[in-house]
Every structure is written in C-alpha cells, then in structure tokens.
C-alpha cells in the first residue's frame, strides 16, 4: 500500500489522473487492453476532469465499466455514469480518443437479477476483474456500494442493494470479492469529513470493516488524501 498526502483537492486530482494514466499505459503495454472501473462521488470528479486531458494511445484499448451504479436512468443527475460521461468520456469521445463500444454502463431498466447477472457476464468477457478501480471513500469508509455492517455475496460478481444507507437506496455494486480482485485501486479520502475513516483504515490494531478489508486485499493500493496523518 502506498499513502500519498497531498496539499489539496486539486493536487489529488492531478496526482490521481497521472497515476491512473501511467497504470493504464503499463497494463496495455503488457496485455494489450485494460478494464477501468469507475465510481461516483465528488472526490472523483476532479480526477475525471484531469484525466480527460491525457492524450494517450492506451485509451483506444481501455474498457470502461462501473463498480457501482444507482438504480436510476443514465441521464439522471444521481447516475454515476452521468458524472463520468460528462467529465471524462464525453471529452475523450469528442477528441476521437475512445470508442463508444468500449463504454459499458450499467443498464438498470431490467429486473435487478437480470442487471447484475448480465453485467457480471459482460465483465467476464473482458477477463472478469478490473485492472484499475477509481474509488472515493465515504465518511463511514464505504467504497462503491460496499457499506460497513452489510452482508454481500462472497463470489466475484455484481450484486444489488435495495436498502443502502445513502439515498437513493437502490444500488448495484461490485461485490467485495470482485473489488478485492482488482489489480490496482486508487482510493481518495478527501476533506476533513473523511479524516476519521482514513485514520481507522490506517490503524494497525483497529478491527477492520468489510470495505477496509476489501481494500487491503487488493494487489496494489494507492491512497490519496489531503488530510495530515
């Protein structure tokens, strides 16, 4: 695990974008393609905006998936797809750097069972795991829609919550096992409100929550924060 304490949110955005671009370049140089897992949240908006400025050949071979999504229309202001589409994907599409067929949003109009089954199958066609996930940690330490004290599937798949503690309560998410299988994770703890969650995550003697254990199981983990620790 690597912990980077940065000056402010702007520095987090610039550093996160640079690291993500480097990881994608390296992965594609090694295997020919990469799967990037995207999430929602204000802490990732700056990274998406900065990452959209990178003109790298790797974009053509990057497949964009979502690690979690709200059960809303893709055009809804609460949609995680919409955030990434506006700040990252649309600018890249306009410059001809990515192809629409490499963008794989969660289509939530079917029943939750079909949505999670189909999205799991689609990811499996590209290897069944994320090469890189971009995540923002919540005040309670949750990542994607993996919340403390909730029970989840123990296999690598997408799953559905109909009673998440944050609005909207209906959400699709990669299971903890699927997130833990990611080759690399960049996780942002930005702002004073996330300081307590970050300190708990870093404490060696603390009992770890499910989101914390999930992060620690990743092969490579980079924590970005603007909080002194």
C-alpha positions in Angstrom: 0.0 0.0 0.0 1.2 3.5 -0.8 -0.1 6.6 1.0 0.2 10.0 -0.6 -0.6 13.0 1.5 -1.2 15.9 -0.8 -1.8 19.6 -0.4 -5.5 19.9 -1.5 -8.2 18.5 -3.7 -6.6 20.0 -6.8 -3.4 18.1 -6.1 -5.3 14.9 -5.5 -7.0 15.3 -8.9 -3.7 15.9 -10.8 -1.9 13.1 -9.0 -4.8 10.7 -9.4 -5.1 11.4 -13.1 -1.3 11.0 -13.6 -1.2 7.7 -11.7 -4.2 6.3 -13.5 -2.8 7.2 -16.9 0.5 5.5 -16.0 -1.2 2.4 -14.8 -3.3 2.1 -17.9 -0.3 2.6 -20.2 1.7 -0.1 -18.4 -1.2 -2.6 -18.3 -2.0 -2.2 -22.0 1.7 -2.4 -22.9 1.8 -5.7 -21.1 -1.5 -7.3 -22.1 -3.0 -5.2 -25.0 -6.1 -4.0 -23.1 -7.3 -2.8 -19.7 -10.5 -2.6 -17.8 -11.1 0.6 -15.8 -13.7 0.6 -13.0 -15.3 3.9 -12.4 -17.4 5.1 -9.4 -19.4 8.2 -8.5 -18.8 10.9 -5.9 -17.4 14.4 -5.7 -14.0 13.2 -4.7 -13.5 11.6 -8.1 -14.9 14.5 -10.2 -11.5 16.3 -10.2 -9.7 13.1 -11.3 -12.1 12.5 -14.2 -11.7 16.1 -15.3 -7.9 16.0 -15.2 -7.7 12.5 -16.7 -9.7 13.7 -19.7 -6.8 15.9 -20.6 -4.4 13.0 -21.1 -3.9 12.0 -24.8 -2.5 8.5 -24.5 -2.7 5.7 -27.1 -3.9 3.4 -24.2 -7.4 5.0 -24.4 -8.2 3.0 -27.5 -7.7 -0.2 -25.7 -9.4 0.7 -22.4 -12.8 -0.7 -21.5 -14.9 1.5 -19.1 -17.0 -0.3 -16.5 -18.7 1.0 -13.4 -18.0 -0.5 -10.0 -21.4 0.8 -8.7 -24.4 2.5 -10.0 -27.7 3.8 -8.7 -30.9 2.3 -10.0 -31.8 5.4 -12.0 -31.7 6.4 -15.6 -28.3 7.1 -17.1 -29.3 10.7 -17.7 -30.4 11.2 -14.0 -28.3 13.7 -12.0 -27.7 10.9 -9.5 -26.3 8.5 -12.0 -22.6 7.6 -11.6 -22.5 7.1 -15.4 -23.6 10.7 -16.0 -20.7 12.1 -13.8 -18.1 10.1 -15.7 -19.7 10.7 -19.0 -19.8 14.5 -18.6 -16.3 14.9 -17.2 -14.2 12.1 -18.7 -15.9 10.1 -21.5 -17.5 12.9 -23.5 -14.3 15.0 -23.8 -12.4 11.8 -24.9 -15.1 10.9 -27.4 -15.0 14.4 -28.9 -11.3 14.1 -29.5 -11.7 10.7 -31.0 -9.5 9.0 -28.3 -12.0 6.4 -27.3 -14.7 4.3 -29.0 -18.3 4.1 -27.8 -18.2 0.3 -28.0 -15.6 0.4 -25.2 -18.1 2.1 -22.8 -20.1 -0.3 -20.7 -22.7 1.4 -18.4 -25.0 -0.5 -16.1 -28.3 -0.8 -17.9 -30.7 -0.7 -14.9 -34.0 -0.9 -16.7 -34.4 -4.7 -16.3 -35.0 -6.6 -13.0 -32.2 -6.3 -10.5 -31.4 -10.1 -11.0 -31.0 -9.7 -14.8 -29.0 -6.5 -14.4 -26.5 -8.0 -12.1 -26.3 -11.3 -14.0 -25.8 -9.6 -17.4 -23.2 -7.1 -16.0 -21.2 -9.9 -14.4 -21.3 -11.8 -17.7 -20.2 -8.8 -19.6 -17.2 -8.1 -17.3 -16.3 -11.8 -17.5 -15.9 -11.5 -21.3 -13.1 -9.0 -20.6 -11.3 -11.1 -18.0 -13.6 -10.9 -15.0 -11.8 -8.3 -13.0 -10.7 -4.7 -13.0 -7.2 -3.7 -13.9 -7.7 -0.4 -12.1 -10.5 0.9 -10.0 -11.0 4.6 -9.0 -12.8 4.9 -5.7 -13.8 7.6 -3.3 -14.2 6.6 0.4 -17.3 7.8 2.3 -17.4 9.3 5.7 -18.2 5.8 7.1 -15.4 4.3 5.0 -17.7 2.7 2.4 -16.4 2.2 -1.2 -18.6 1.7 -4.2 -21.8 0.5 -2.6 -20.0 -1.7 -0.1 -21.0 -0.4 3.3 -19.9 -1.4 6.8 -22.1 -3.9 8.6 -23.8 -5.1 5.4 -23.7 -8.7 4.1 -22.7 -9.3 0.5 -22.1 -12.2 -1.9 -18.7 -13.9 -1.3 -18.1 -14.5 -5.0 -16.8 -12.2 -7.7 -20.0 -10.8 -9.2 -22.2 -7.7 -9.3 -25.0 -7.6 -6.8 -27.9 -5.4 -5.8 -28.9 -3.5 -2.7 -32.4 -2.2 -2.1 -31.8 -0.7 1.3 -28.5 1.2 1.1 -28.0 3.7 3.9 -27.5 6.5 1.5 -30.0 7.9 -1.0 -31.0 6.5 -3.4 -31.2 3.2 -1.5 -31.5 1.0 -4.7 -27.9 0.4 -5.9 -25.9 -2.1 -8.0 -22.3 -2.8 -6.9 -19.3 -5.0 -7.5 -19.2 -7.4 -4.6 -16.3 -7.1 -2.1 -14.7 -10.2 -3.6 -14.8 -8.6 -7.1 -13.3 -5.4 -5.9 -10.6 -7.2 -3.9 -9.6 -9.0 -7.1 -8.7 -5.7 -8.8 -5.1 -5.4 -9.9 -4.8 -1.9 -8.6 -7.0 0.6 -6.7 -6.7 4.3 -6.3 -8.8 5.5 -3.4 -9.5 9.1 -2.4 -10.1 10.3 1.2 -10.7 14.0 0.6 -11.8 16.5 3.1 -11.9 16.8 6.9 -15.1 14.7 7.0 -13.1 11.7 5.7 -10.3 12.0 8.2 -11.8 9.7 10.8 -12.4 7.0 8.3 -8.9 7.3 6.9 -7.3 7.1 10.4 -9.3 4.0 11.2 -8.3 2.4 8.0 -4.6 3.1 8.7 -4.6 1.9 12.3 -2.9 -1.4 12.6 -4.7 -2.6 15.7 -8.2 -1.5 14.7 -10.9 -4.0 13.8 -11.4 -3.6 10.1 -14.7 -3.1 8.4 -15.7 -5.0 5.3 -14.8 -2.1 3.0 -11.4 -1.8 4.7 -10.6 -5.5 4.4 -11.6 -5.3 0.8 -9.1 -2.6 0.0 -6.3 -4.3 1.9 -6.8 -7.5 -0.2 -6.1 -5.6 -3.5 -2.8 -6.5 -5.1 -1.8 -2.8 -5.3 -3.4 0.0 -3.4 -2.8 3.8 -3.6 -4.4 6.1 -1.1 -4.7 9.8 -1.9 -5.6 12.3 0.8 -5.4 15.9 1.7 -5.5 15.1 5.4 -2.5 15.0 7.7 -2.0 11.6 9.3 
